[in-house]
């Protein structure tokens, strides 16, 4: 039998067939040893083949094959730096949710996420959430950030799960597609998903007022079929996003505004750091490129892993 993985809890996978039947499945031990350096060899969104077996009158499935993925979102595993964690596979687009405060989303996190999505040719839409809670200065910050990312080709939408602002616009983009929702804990993913499809009633939690950090409510990725011909993958909140499997020379190709200037650099393998006659550095000096983007680029190229591995709240 063949189906799509809708839910993963580590050892068991909920698989749904094209006929709409769901089965709880697991994998054989040897399956983990096929050279997959991931903490999760099977991810939500994977298409798998499985066989049914009955044990003590309980029917379950044994997964024996994963179909080739056409894309996936992957990051370094925070606790096991040499391993990776596949967030989900076979997705049409990602909605990256951003909040200016409560909790803050740093541009370095946004840029790392966008680089990875771009590397796997996954369209990303930036959702600036909780805009109903912001004062004038914070709204201006939203507008400035949206300007930065719109200028390089990303769609940016201000949303409010509470007031419903632009929820219909998000639903229109989701129709007919598999969409992944991601972001830090506490940015309001589950609340927005509930606003999009109230019948799902996904659990939500308040922000921790002591540290202004979201509390994890979603503990594993899960796919849902929605009432308006759309599929959504709700994911656990991410503290940091480590870029994996990327050579220094190719990182700039996934910054669209850098890639557009690459042909004007003196050297075709220019790293845009110390090389002479670098079009990227010249554009930066003129103010045509955003310094926050260049800073994110340097952090990725120079492998400053601590920028994604440490968390300001972890030791408090």
FENDARA-V928404 format. One record per backbone hydrogen bond with DSSP energy under -0.5 kcal/mol. CO is the residue of the C=O (numbers start at 1). NH is the residue of the N-H. Records with the same first field share a line. If there is no record, write none. Layout:
CO: NH + NH
This chain:
1: 50
2: 18
3: 48
4: 16
5: 45
6: 223
7: 14
9: 11
12: 9
13: 15 + 25
14: 6 + 7
15: 23
16: 4
17: 20
21: 17
23: 15 + 25
24: 61
25: 13
26: 63
28: 31 + 32
29: 32
30: 33
31: 34
35: 37
36: 38
37: 84
43: 46
44: 89
46: 5 + 48
47: 67
48: 3
49: 64 + 65
51: 62
53: 60
55: 58
57: 59
58: 55
60: 53
61: 26 + 63
62: 51
63: 28
65: 49
71: 90
72: 74
73: 87 + 88
75: 85
80: 77 + 83
83: 77
84: 39
85: 75 + 87
88: 73
92: 123
93: 180
94: 96 + 125
95: 97 + 182
96: 127
98: 129
99: 105
104: 106
106: 109 + 110
107: 111
108: 112
109: 113
110: 114
111: 115
112: 116
113: 117
114: 118
115: 119
116: 120
117: 122
118: 121
121: 123
123: 94
124: 155
125: 96 + 127
126: 128 + 157
127: 98 + 129
128: 159
130: 133
131: 134
135: 139
136: 140
137: 141
138: 142
139: 143
140: 144
141: 145
142: 146
143: 147
144: 148
145: 149
146: 150
147: 151
148: 152
149: 154
150: 153
155: 126
157: 128 + 159
159: 131
160: 164
164: 167
165: 160
166: 170
167: 171
168: 172
169: 173
170: 174
171: 175
174: 177
177: 179 + 231
178: 92 + 93
179: 233
180: 95
181: 235
182: 97
183: 238
184: 187
185: 214
188: 192
189: 193
190: 194
191: 195
192: 196
193: 197
197: 200
198: 201
207: 209
208: 212 + 213
212: 103
213: 208
217: 219
221: 8
222: 234
224: 232
226: 229
229: 176
230: 226
231: 179
232: 224 + 234
233: 181
234: 222
242: 76
247: 250 + 251
248: 251 + 252
250: 253 + 254
251: 254
252: 255
254: 256
255: 258 + 259
256: 260
258: 261 + 262
259: 262
261: 264
262: 265
267: 270
277: 266 + 279
278: 282
279: 283
280: 284
281: 285
282: 286
283: 287 + 288 + 289
284: 287
290: 294
291: 295
292: 296
293: 297
294: 298
295: 299
296: 300
297: 301
298: 302
299: 304
300: 303
303: 305
304: 307
305: 308 + 309
306: 310
311: 314
313: 316
